Amino acid sequence: MMRTKQSIILHLFLAFAGVPAMGAENEVKLGVTSAVRYNDNVTNVEKNKIDSFSFEIGPSLRYERTDAKYEAGAFYSPRYATYSESGRDDTSNHNLGIHADFRPSSRWNIGFRDTLSLEFDADRDFDDNPSDDTTGSEKQTLRNYLDGTVVYSVSQRTRLSTKVSYNLTDREDKDLSSHTQISGRVGANHALSARNTLGGGALARSQSITAGSDDNNGDSQNDYYGFFVYGEHRFSPLLMMSGSGGPTWLVSNRDGDGRGSETSLDYFASAELTAEIDRGSVAITYQRSSSDIASSASAFTIDEVAINADWGVTSLLVLSVNAEWNTRKAILKVLESNEINEVDQWRAAATASYRISPELLTHVTFDYLRQESKQADSNADKTDRYRVVMRFDYNINAFRF
């Protein structure tokens, strides 16, 4: 099965990279990335923490094509990592991506993106969940992220848009599962004035999870449908606020629990404040989603707050700061009492990027994650971990034709 997937990746890359020039400008870039990472809590547990250094290296090949009406490109980038902690397996992954933007006229803009990743002993060091790297058994994971967009400008003030996305995670392990999601969105917005824009549309999403083990009754199918409204206000050319929200309907099916199909009315809301500052930008976002499934006697609420900032200290040095807090609350309504299970998560990261030369860029990142789980009739479970990463990216323009 994996050989077939590798063949698909290879043929996609060769087919796309082999497009004739036809008078367009073509560029091939070669590069190599290396990184050293330290993680003080590989398995993300509260006690008996395991720390580890890792070293990662991999080449990259990138192709870019530019024409008057479209831009296109492809890249291939394998990565190999080894760990100082003897209980962890070495990891490798192969990343392939293609993209295209087509502008047949001043009114139309069509875009396409597809990224494939084939991982061997997938590195849980990048995840927030407990690690599986110490199991000693090889895991192979295929991930595919694909989306297509079409934007049509009816006039200078009115624009129609549609977007379709496909996400796949397929893990070849009997204890793990495959996850597939297809989503679509159609919308329209109209500029009421130079400062105010209103819009709205409809969305749909189908999400399926297939258990890796035959005796696991965890297969599920969730379908979401909804409508949304969108608003945007510019206080000045450098300061803007936007918000969106609306109702969604969830149709849930889960095998093995005897509940059958359930339907619930949900909602979501989000707001964002963005500001352009001298040589940088700041964005603050808030999101909330909620659902209440009566037949399963449960309710869920998710709140997220994030702050992102970038500042170009000089032409060679850029600083980035990211902070995020989210809480996921599940209320189980049983025996006339509500049992509340809650997970709070805090994350903070800072990155300094410095261009040593036109071809060589280095990044130093420090990030911290803290997670607290609160379950009914039990003490809170707290975990934390921090990581330090130093990465070097070297890229050259190999040739143009």
N, C-alpha and C positions, 0 to 999 in steps of 0.2 A: 504493500500500500504506500509506504513512504517513498519507494523508488518511483512510483507513478507520480507522486507529488513533486519530487525533485525534478523529474522530467518536464512536468508542466512549467515549473519555475524557469528552467533552462531555456525551454522553447519560447516562453513569453519574452525573455530578455533578448534572445538572439533575433526573434522576429521584429521586435521594436527597434533594436539597435541597427538592424540591417536596412532600414528605410533609406532609399536613395536621397541624395542631397537636393536635387531639383532646384539648384540656385540658392538655396538657403544657407545660412551660416551654421556650421556644425562645430562643436567643441568637445574634446575628450579631456577629462581631468583624472589624474591619478593621485592617490593619497594613501596615507597610513595613519592609524589612530592607535595610541597606546595609553593605558591608564593604570594607576595604582589606587586601590581602594582599601580602606580599613573600616570594618563593621564591628562594633563592640557587642552585638547581640544578634548573631546570625539567625537563630531560631525564634527570635521575638518572644521570649518567655520572661517571667518575672524573676525566677531564681535559677541558679546554676547556668549563668550566661556563658555562651561560647563566642569568643571573638575570633576574627580571622582577617588576614591580609589577602588580597587577591591581585593578580596581575593580568591585564587584558591587552591583547594586541590583535590587529587585523588590517588588511589592506582595503582599499576602496577603488572602484572604477565608476566614473560618472560621465554620462553623455548628455549634452544639451543641444537642442536644435531650435533656431529662431528664424521666423519668417515674418513677413508683413502682417499676415492674418493669424498666425498661430505660433505657440511655443510648445515644445515637447521635450521629454527627456526620460532617462532611465538610469538606475544605479544598481550596483551590486556590492555588498559589503559583508564579508564573513568576519566573525569575531571568535576568538579563542581565549578562555580564561582558566587560570589555575589558582589554587587556594593553599594557604599555609596550614589551615586546619585539616588534619589528616582524615577526618571523617567525612569530608565533603568531596564529591566527585568533580572532576574538571568539567567545564561546560563549553559548548560551542553553539553558534547560531549563524544562519545564513539569511541575510536580508536583501530583498530585491524589491525595487519600486519602479513604477512608470507613472508619468503624468502627462497631460496634454491640456492646453487651453486654446480654443478655437474661436475666432471673432469673424464670422462671415460678413457682418456689416456692423455699423455703429450701434445698432439696436440689440444685437444678439451677442451673448457670451456663453460659451459652452465649455465646461470643465470636467476633467476625469482624473481620478487618482486611484492607484491600487498599490498596496504594500503587502508583500508576503514575507513571512518570517518562519524559518524552519529551525527549531531548537532541539538540541540533544542535551539531556539532563538539565532542563530549563532552570535558569538561575533565579531562585526565589529571593535572592538578595535585593532584587528590585521591587519586590512585592511588600505589602503591608501585613500579609497574613503569615502565620507560622511557616517556617521553611520545611521543604521536603527534601532538601539536598543531602541529608545525612542518612537516607534510607539504603543507599548502596545499590539500588536497582535503576537501570537506565530508563529514562523517560524521553519520549519524542513528542514534540508539540508543534503543530502547524497553526499559524495565525494568519488571517487574511483580512485586511481592512480595505474596502472599496467604496468609493462614492462618486456620484455624477451629479453635476449641477447645470441648470439651464436658467439663464436670466434674460428677460426681454424688457427693454425700456419702451413702454408705450409712448411716453413723452419725457421731457426733461424732469417732470415732477413725479411721474407714476411709473412704477416698476413691478413686474411680475416675476416670480421665481419658483423653482421647484428643485428639490434635492432628494435623491434616493441613495441609501447607504446599505452596505452588507458587511457584517462582521462574523467571523468564524474563528472559533478556538477548538481544535481537535487534539486531544491528548490520548496517545496510544498506551493506556494503562487501565487495567480492569477496575482500579479503585478511583479513577478520575473520570471526568465526564466531558462531553462535547457540548459546546454552546454555539448556537446560531441565532443571529438577529438580523432582520430586514426591516428597515424603517423608511418612511417617506414623508415629505412635507411639501405643501404648496402654500404660497402666500402672496400678498400684494401689499405695497406701501405707497403712500402718497405724501409728498412734501406740501404741507399746508402753507408753509412760509419758509424763510431761510433758517428759522430756528426750530420749527416744530414739524414732526413727521408722525403720521399715524398709519397703522397697518394691521393685518390679521391674516388668518388662514386656518388650515386644518392639518392634522398630523395623524399618522398611524404607525404602529410598530408591532411586529410579531417576533416573539422570543421563545426559543425552544431549548430545553436542556435534556440531553440523553445520558443516562447513567452508564458508566463503563462496565458495571457488573450485572450479570443476568438476574441475580437475586436481589438487586437493589431496586425497590419500587420508587425511585426518585425522578422518573421521567416527568416532565411538565411542559405545558404549552401556555404562554401568556400572550394575549392580544390586547393592544392598547389603541384607543381611538380618542380623538379630542379636537378641540378648537382653541385658538389662542388669539389674543389681541396684543398689539405692540405699539409702544409710544416712545418718542425720542424728543428731547428738548436740549437745545444748545444755549447755555448761558452766555457763552462767548465762543470765538473760534477755537479756543484751547480747552474749554470745559463743557462736558456733555453728560447728561443723565438719560438712561433708557430703562424700560421695564416691559415685561411681558407676563402673561399668565392666562389661565383658562381651565375649563373642566376637561377631565379625561375619564374614559370608561375602561375598566379592566375586566376582561373575560379570562378566567384562570381555570386550567385543567391540570390535575395532578394524579398520576397513576398510583394505585396501591393504598390510598388513605380513605377510600369509601365516600369521599365528598362529592365526586363528580365535578360538574362545571359550576363555577361561581362567577357572579358579576357584581362589581362594586363601582361606585362613583368616587373618583379621585379629583384632585386639583393640583396645580403647580403654580408657582409665582416666582419671579426673579426680578432683580433690580441691579443696575450697574452704574457706577460713577467713574468716569475717566477724565484725566487731566493731563495735558501736555505741559511739561515744565522745561526749564532751560536744559537742553541736552538730555532729556529723559521723559518718562511718562509714569503715571500712577493709575492703577485701576482697583476699585473696591467693588466686590460683587456679593450679593446675597441670593440664595435660592432656598425654596421650601417646596416639598412635595408631600402629599398626605393621601391616605386611603383608609377605608373602613369596610372590611369584608364581613357582612353580618352572619352569613352561614357558617363561616369558620371561627366566628367569635374572636376576631383579632383586628387591631388597628395599627397603622404604622405612620410615623412622622419622621421626616428627614430634613434637617436644617444644615446649611453650609454657608460659611463666610470665608472669603478669600481676599487677600491683598497682594498685589503684584506691582513691583516698581523696578524701573531700569534707569540707570544714570550713566552717561558717558563722561567719566571724569576727565579724560583726555581723548585724543583721537586714537590712542592705542589701548586705553584701559576702560572697561565697562563693568559696572557693578550691578548685580541683580539681587533682589530680595523677594522671597515668596513666603507668605504665612497663610495658614488655613486652619479652620476649626470646623468640625462637623459632628453632629450628634444624630444617632439613629435610635428611635424609640419604638418598641413594640409593646402593645398593651393586649394581654390575653384575658378575655372576659369569661371567667369560669366561676361557677358557684356563687354568683352574685358578688364577686370581688374581682378587682382588676389587678392582675400581676404585671408589673412593669419591668421589662428587660431593656436596658439602655446601654449603648456603646458611644463613648465620647472619644474623639481623636483630635490631637493637636499636632500640627506639623509646621516647622520653620526651616527655611533654607536660605543660604546666601552664597552667591557665586561671584568670583572675580575672574574676568576674562582679559587676557593681555596678549596683544599681537607682538610677538618677538621679532618677526620679519613678515614680509608680504605673504610668505608661504606657510609660516609656522604660527599657530595659535595655541595658547595654553589656558586651561580652566582649572580653578581650585574651588571646590564646593564643600560646604559643611551643611549637613541637614540633620534635623532632630525630629524624632517621632515619639509621641506618648499616646498610649491608648488605655482607656479605663472602661471595664465592663461591669455593669451593675445588674445583677439578676435578683429576682424575687427571693426573699428568705435566704440570702447568702451574702457573704462579704464581697466587696468590690475587688476585681482582679485588675491590677495595674501592671503595665509593661512599658518600657521605654528603650530606645536605642538611638545611637547617633552614628553617622557615617562621614568619613572624610575621603574625598576623591580628588586626585590630580590627574588631568588628562591633557594629552598633547595631540593636536591635529595638524598634520602636514599635508598640504595639497599643492599640486603644480598643474599648470595648463600644459598638458602633454603636446597637443597639436590641434590645429584648426584646419578645416577643409570646406 
